[in-house]
Amino acid sequence: MSITDRQRLKLLRTLETVIGPEDAGTLMDHLPPVTWANVATVDHVSSVGHQTATALRGEMQVLSTQLRREMNQLGIELRSEVDQHGSRLEAAIERGFRRQILALGTLGTAWFAIATTILQLAK
């Protein structure tokens, strides 16, 4: 049964007349502000704490699984990007080498032609 504020005040007034105002205030301060049914017990608080910890562990496990999945997906995407850019880089390097070989071949041919011309002029 719930005690109303009016009933609490009546009890306080009665206690003040029987044991005095100071002791009545001290006694009233030790009464819960709600009914005893609404007061949490140590077992209840412990149970709620255990339930909360269990729920948090479950949520952390779900988040950990999601994070791992996303990290794996990012790793796959990154490898794909690296492979793609690596192929492009290899092709660019190969084109550069071909240009250098062509330029060196042209330069060698030009030097040979110059040297041959100089030798013919020297005869």
Secondary structure as GFF3:
##gff-version 3
##sequence-region A 1 123
A	DSSP	alpha_helix	5	19	.	.	.	ID=ss1
A	DSSP	alpha_helix	21	29	.	.	.	ID=ss2
A	DSSP	three_ten_helix	36	38	.	.	.	ID=ss3
A	DSSP	alpha_helix	42	122	.	.	.	ID=ss4
###
